[in-house]
Amino acid sequence: MAFVGNGFDIQVMHDYESPVDTTYTSFYHFLKLRSFDAGNPILQEMERLRDAGKEDWSDVEGVVGDLLAMKKVRPDDLADALREMQGEFSEFLSLAVPSTLLTRLGTNSMDNDLAIKSLANFLGDLEPEDYLRARFPSNVANFDIYNFVFINFNYTPLLDDFVYLDQKQFDPLPFKTVDRNFVFAGNPRGIEGASVRPGDTFSSYVMSEVIHPHGHQSIPRSLLFGIDEPLKKGGNEDRAMRLAKPFWAQNERRYEHLFEDTELFIAFGCSLGKSDRWWWRRIAEALGQERERPNGGDRYQAEMIIYWYNGGPQHLTAPEVRKRFLEAAGMIDRSDIEEFIHVVLHDPLVERYWLNTSQER
């Protein structure tokens, strides 16, 4: 399961020199230019956060919970304020992500096999010590199926466009006598002393799908803003619950089963904020759990790779990223699962396979 946040969209817009990005500060300026209701409490909080130098969407969603907890705004008024934002945000996304950008991104992915390279070679992003500590590489073998399920927290189709397995870079039956269609690189960095020999690849199968749990740009009324699921629920009419994204997305019914048989979780472009705690907690609960592949296959312990961008204002070390994740999951006391969390620190100068949209790649 791969979780992708706004950092991916911002990366695309930087790589393609877009005049507008999808940061909430850009959205704030968009609202001001359109003379949006100055009395909207969410806009007022956005202005305060902007002045404080905050840059993550999770900060904006976090203040929704704060306004509710401190009873500064009635729940119904807060819901109305979020609904007003929903319509404006749809208009903003249409400006920020034109069809020309999608065409350029998709063409680049197709012509340079960027989706396939990302899916096949991502283990090469791990530092040697993390790679040697990881259990996942030792479990790969010929004839495996690599089923990538992308949880796209973004409302735009940029990720969908980039990872789509088109007819040029992917053939479901590329060989005359066998049905394999994917070659997975088990040790692309050539690390010595590993369970997989340097350069070894595995004849396999690949599948992928992209899920938009918080709505899609093409359906404006589907866009979800709000808070995480409240820890204590006051019945079916709990107003806090009805401001929660997991409630409207029906996370438990739709997605909870996915955590039960996932061997590797990957987070990219995510700020690891508390507004998505439902997801982070499910990952944390799964990490280190020993499970068996279907049909009596190999046993495994679920692991995680977190990609953290250190090219911005928040420079963190790998231990600090692990701590931030556990805090976001509400499980800061679970230091015992840190060994199952691998961190890739990156910036524009660091070579990377996973979701690399650079046109020079």
C-alpha positions as CSV (number, residue, x, y, z in Angstrom):
1,M,0.0,0.0,0.0
2,A,1.4,3.3,-1.1
3,F,0.2,6.5,0.6
4,V,0.7,9.7,-1.5
5,G,0.2,13.2,-0.2
6,N,0.4,16.7,-1.5
7,G,4.2,16.6,-1.7
8,F,3.8,14.6,-4.9
9,D,1.6,17.2,-6.6
10,I,4.0,20.0,-5.5
11,Q,6.9,18.0,-6.9
12,V,5.2,17.7,-10.3
13,M,4.4,21.3,-10.4
14,H,8.0,22.2,-9.5
15,D,9.4,19.8,-12.1
16,Y,7.1,21.1,-14.8
17,E,7.6,24.8,-13.8
18,S,3.9,25.3,-13.3
19,P,2.9,28.9,-12.4
20,V,0.6,27.7,-9.6
21,D,1.0,24.9,-7.0
22,T,-1.4,23.2,-4.7
23,T,0.0,24.5,-1.4
24,Y,-2.7,25.9,0.9
25,T,-0.9,29.3,0.8
26,S,-1.6,29.3,-3.0
27,F,-5.2,28.4,-2.3
28,Y,-5.4,31.2,0.3
29,H,-4.2,33.8,-2.2
30,F,-6.8,32.4,-4.7
31,L,-9.5,32.9,-2.1
32,K,-8.4,36.5,-1.4
33,L,-8.3,37.3,-5.1
34,R,-11.9,36.1,-5.5
35,S,-13.0,38.2,-2.4
36,F,-14.1,35.0,-0.6
37,D,-16.1,35.6,2.6
38,A,-13.7,37.1,5.1
39,G,-15.9,35.9,7.9
40,N,-15.3,32.2,7.1
41,P,-13.6,30.8,10.2
42,I,-11.5,28.4,8.1
43,L,-10.1,31.3,6.0
44,Q,-9.3,33.2,9.2
45,E,-7.3,30.2,10.5
46,M,-5.5,29.9,7.1
47,E,-4.5,33.5,7.4
48,R,-3.1,32.9,10.9
49,L,-1.2,29.8,9.9
50,R,0.2,31.6,6.9
51,D,1.6,34.3,9.1
52,A,3.0,31.7,11.4
53,G,4.9,30.1,8.5
54,K,2.9,26.8,8.5
55,E,2.9,25.1,5.1
56,D,1.1,21.8,5.4
57,W,-2.6,21.0,4.6
58,S,-2.7,18.9,7.8
59,D,-2.1,22.2,9.8
60,V,-5.3,23.6,8.2
61,E,-7.3,20.5,8.9
62,G,-5.9,20.4,12.4
63,V,-7.3,23.8,13.3
64,V,-10.8,22.5,12.3
65,G,-10.5,20.1,15.2
66,D,-9.1,22.8,17.4
67,L,-12.0,25.2,16.6
68,L,-14.4,22.4,17.4
69,A,-12.7,21.3,20.7
70,M,-12.5,24.9,22.0
71,K,-16.1,25.5,20.9
72,K,-15.1,28.7,19.1
73,V,-17.4,27.8,16.2
74,R,-20.7,25.8,16.3
75,P,-20.4,22.4,14.6
76,D,-23.1,23.2,12.0
77,D,-21.4,26.6,11.2
78,L,-18.0,24.8,10.8
79,A,-19.6,22.3,8.4
80,D,-21.0,25.1,6.4
81,A,-17.6,26.8,6.3
82,L,-16.0,23.6,5.0
83,R,-18.7,23.2,2.4
84,E,-18.1,26.7,1.1
85,M,-14.4,25.9,0.8
86,Q,-15.2,22.7,-1.1
87,G,-16.6,24.6,-4.1
88,E,-13.8,27.2,-4.2
89,F,-11.2,24.4,-4.0
90,S,-12.6,22.7,-7.0
91,E,-12.3,25.9,-9.0
92,F,-8.7,26.3,-7.7
93,L,-7.7,22.8,-8.7
94,S,-9.0,23.4,-12.3
95,L,-6.7,26.3,-12.5
96,A,-3.7,24.6,-10.9
97,V,-4.0,21.3,-12.8
98,P,-4.8,22.0,-16.5
99,S,-5.1,19.2,-19.1
100,T,-1.8,20.4,-20.6
101,L,0.0,19.5,-17.4
102,L,-1.6,16.0,-17.3
103,T,-0.6,15.4,-21.0
104,R,3.0,16.4,-20.4
105,L,3.3,14.3,-17.3
106,G,1.7,11.3,-18.9
107,T,3.7,11.5,-22.0
108,N,7.0,11.7,-20.0
109,S,6.0,8.7,-17.9
110,M,5.1,6.7,-21.0
111,D,8.1,7.6,-23.1
112,N,10.6,7.0,-20.3
113,D,9.0,4.0,-18.6
114,L,8.9,6.1,-15.4
115,A,6.0,4.2,-13.8
116,I,7.6,0.8,-14.4
117,K,11.0,2.0,-13.2
118,S,9.4,3.4,-10.0
119,L,7.5,0.1,-9.2
120,A,10.4,-2.1,-10.1
121,N,13.4,-0.3,-8.6
122,F,12.3,1.4,-5.4
123,L,14.4,-0.8,-3.1
124,G,17.3,1.1,-4.7
125,D,16.3,4.2,-2.8
126,L,17.1,2.7,0.6
127,E,20.5,3.4,2.2
128,P,22.6,0.2,2.6
129,E,22.0,-0.1,6.3
130,D,18.3,0.2,5.9
131,Y,18.3,-2.2,3.0
132,L,20.2,-4.8,4.9
133,R,17.9,-4.4,7.9
134,A,14.7,-4.7,5.8
135,R,13.0,-8.1,5.7
136,F,11.0,-7.5,2.5
137,P,13.9,-8.1,0.0
138,S,14.5,-11.6,1.4
139,N,10.9,-12.5,0.7
140,V,10.8,-11.7,-3.0
141,A,11.0,-14.5,-5.5
142,N,10.2,-15.4,-9.1
143,F,6.4,-15.7,-9.9
144,D,5.3,-13.2,-7.2
145,I,2.5,-10.8,-7.9
146,Y,3.3,-7.2,-6.9
147,N,-0.1,-5.6,-6.3
148,F,0.5,-1.9,-5.7
149,V,-2.6,-0.2,-4.1
150,F,-2.1,3.6,-4.1
151,I,-4.0,5.6,-1.5
152,N,-4.0,9.0,-3.1
153,F,-4.8,11.7,-0.5
154,N,-4.7,14.3,-3.3
155,Y,-7.8,15.3,-5.1
156,T,-6.0,15.7,-8.5
157,P,-5.4,12.9,-11.1
158,L,-1.6,13.7,-11.3
159,L,-0.6,10.5,-9.5
160,D,-3.1,8.4,-11.5
161,D,-1.6,9.8,-14.7
162,F,2.0,9.2,-13.7
163,V,1.6,5.5,-12.5
164,Y,-0.8,4.4,-15.2
165,L,0.5,1.3,-16.9
166,D,-0.1,2.4,-20.5
167,Q,0.3,0.3,-23.6
168,K,3.8,1.6,-24.4
169,Q,5.6,0.9,-21.1
170,F,3.6,-2.2,-20.1
171,D,2.5,-5.3,-22.0
172,P,0.4,-7.9,-20.1
173,L,2.0,-10.7,-22.2
174,P,5.4,-9.5,-23.4
175,F,6.9,-13.0,-23.9
176,K,5.9,-15.8,-26.4
177,T,6.1,-18.8,-24.0
178,V,5.5,-17.4,-20.4
179,D,2.9,-15.2,-18.9
180,R,5.1,-13.0,-16.6
181,N,4.9,-9.3,-17.3
182,F,7.1,-7.6,-14.7
183,V,10.8,-7.7,-13.7
184,F,11.4,-6.7,-10.1
185,A,14.8,-5.5,-9.0
186,G,15.7,-7.2,-5.7
187,N,19.0,-5.4,-5.1
188,P,19.2,-2.5,-7.6
189,R,21.8,-0.7,-5.6
190,G,24.2,-3.7,-5.7
191,I,24.6,-3.9,-1.9
192,E,27.0,-6.6,-0.9
193,G,26.3,-9.1,1.9
194,A,22.5,-9.0,1.3
195,S,20.1,-11.9,1.0
196,V,19.6,-10.9,-2.7
197,R,22.8,-10.9,-4.8
198,P,23.7,-7.5,-6.4
199,G,21.8,-7.0,-9.6
200,D,19.4,-10.0,-9.2
201,T,16.0,-9.6,-10.7
202,F,12.8,-11.6,-10.4
203,S,10.4,-12.6,-13.2
204,S,7.0,-11.6,-11.8
205,Y,3.6,-10.0,-12.3
206,V,2.4,-6.5,-11.6
207,M,-0.9,-4.9,-10.8
208,S,-1.8,-1.5,-9.6
209,E,-4.8,0.7,-8.7
210,V,-5.3,4.2,-7.3
211,I,-7.9,5.0,-4.7
212,H,-9.1,8.5,-3.8
213,P,-10.5,8.2,-0.3
214,H,-11.0,12.0,0.1
215,G,-12.6,12.7,-3.2
216,H,-11.6,13.5,-6.8
217,Q,-11.2,16.8,-8.6
218,S,-13.6,15.7,-11.4
219,I,-16.4,15.4,-8.8
220,P,-16.4,18.7,-6.8
221,R,-18.9,17.6,-4.2
222,S,-16.8,14.5,-3.4
223,L,-13.9,16.6,-2.0
224,L,-13.5,16.0,1.7
225,F,-12.1,18.5,4.2
226,G,-12.2,17.9,7.9
227,I,-10.7,16.2,10.9
228,D,-9.7,12.7,11.8
229,E,-12.1,10.2,13.4
230,P,-12.8,11.3,17.1
231,L,-11.3,9.0,19.7
232,K,-14.6,9.0,21.6
233,K,-17.9,9.0,19.7
234,G,-21.1,10.3,21.1
235,G,-23.5,8.2,19.1
236,N,-24.7,8.4,15.6
237,E,-25.5,12.1,15.9
238,D,-22.0,13.1,17.2
239,R,-21.2,16.4,15.3
240,A,-17.5,15.8,15.6
241,M,-17.9,12.5,13.8
242,R,-19.8,14.2,11.0
243,L,-16.8,16.5,10.5
244,A,-14.4,13.5,10.2
245,K,-13.1,12.4,6.8
246,P,-13.0,8.7,7.8
247,F,-16.8,8.9,8.5
248,W,-17.7,10.2,5.1
249,A,-15.2,8.1,3.3
250,Q,-16.4,5.0,5.2
251,N,-12.8,4.0,5.8
252,E,-13.6,0.9,8.0
253,R,-15.9,-0.7,5.5
254,R,-13.9,0.1,2.4
255,Y,-10.2,0.0,3.4
256,E,-9.6,-1.6,6.8
257,H,-9.3,-5.1,5.3
258,L,-6.3,-3.9,3.1
259,F,-4.1,-3.6,6.2
260,E,-4.5,-7.3,7.0
261,D,-2.4,-8.7,4.1
262,T,-0.1,-5.8,3.2
263,E,3.6,-6.7,3.4
264,L,5.0,-3.3,2.7
265,F,3.6,0.2,3.3
266,I,5.1,3.2,1.6
267,A,4.4,6.9,2.4
268,F,5.5,9.6,0.0
269,G,4.8,13.4,0.1
270,C,2.8,13.1,3.3
271,S,3.3,15.6,6.2
272,L,2.2,12.8,8.7
273,G,-0.3,15.1,10.4
274,K,-2.9,14.0,12.9
275,S,-5.8,14.7,10.4
276,D,-5.0,11.4,8.8
277,R,-4.4,9.5,12.0
278,W,-6.9,6.8,11.0
279,W,-4.5,5.6,8.3
280,W,-1.3,6.0,10.3
281,R,-2.7,4.1,13.3
282,R,-3.7,1.1,11.1
283,I,-0.3,1.0,9.6
284,A,1.4,1.2,13.0
285,E,-0.8,-1.6,14.3
286,A,0.2,-3.8,11.4
287,L,3.9,-3.2,11.6
288,G,5.9,-6.2,12.9
289,Q,2.9,-8.5,12.9
290,E,3.9,-11.9,11.7
291,R,1.6,-13.2,9.0
292,E,1.4,-15.8,6.3
293,R,1.0,-15.3,2.6
294,P,-2.2,-16.8,1.2
295,N,-2.4,-20.5,0.4
296,G,0.2,-21.5,3.0
297,G,3.0,-19.3,1.5
298,D,6.0,-17.7,3.2
299,R,5.6,-15.9,6.5
300,Y,6.4,-12.2,6.7
301,Q,6.4,-9.2,9.0
302,A,4.9,-6.0,7.7
303,E,7.3,-3.0,7.2
304,M,7.1,0.6,6.1
305,I,9.2,3.0,4.0
306,I,8.7,6.7,4.7
307,Y,10.0,9.2,2.1
308,W,10.7,12.5,3.8
309,Y,11.5,15.6,1.8
310,N,14.4,17.6,3.4
311,G,14.5,20.2,0.7
312,G,12.0,22.5,2.5
313,P,11.9,24.1,5.9
314,Q,11.4,20.9,7.9
315,H,14.8,19.1,8.0
316,L,14.4,16.0,10.0
317,T,16.7,13.0,10.8
318,A,15.5,9.4,10.2
319,P,14.8,8.9,14.0
320,E,12.9,12.2,14.0
321,V,10.8,11.0,11.1
322,R,10.0,7.7,12.8
323,K,9.0,9.6,16.0
324,R,6.8,12.0,13.9
325,F,5.0,9.0,12.4
326,L,4.4,7.4,15.7
327,E,3.1,10.7,17.1
328,A,0.7,11.0,14.1
329,A,-0.5,7.5,14.7
330,G,-1.1,8.2,18.4
331,M,1.3,5.5,19.4
332,I,4.4,7.3,20.6
333,D,4.9,4.6,23.2
334,R,5.5,1.9,20.5
335,S,9.2,2.3,20.1
336,D,9.3,-1.5,19.5
337,I,8.1,-1.1,16.0
338,E,10.6,1.5,14.9
339,E,12.9,-1.3,13.5
340,F,10.2,-2.0,10.9
341,I,10.2,1.7,9.7
342,H,12.7,2.6,7.1
343,V,13.3,6.2,6.1
344,V,14.5,7.7,2.8
345,L,15.6,11.3,3.2
346,H,15.6,13.1,-0.1
347,D,15.9,16.4,-1.8
348,P,16.2,17.5,-5.5
349,L,19.9,16.4,-5.5
350,V,19.2,12.9,-4.3
351,E,18.8,10.2,-6.9
352,R,15.5,8.4,-6.5
353,Y,13.4,5.9,-8.3
354,W,10.1,6.0,-6.4
355,L,7.6,8.5,-8.0
356,N,10.4,10.5,-9.6
357,T,8.8,12.9,-12.0
358,S,11.9,14.7,-13.1
359,Q,12.0,15.1,-16.8
360,E,15.7,14.3,-16.9
361,R,15.1,10.9,-15.3
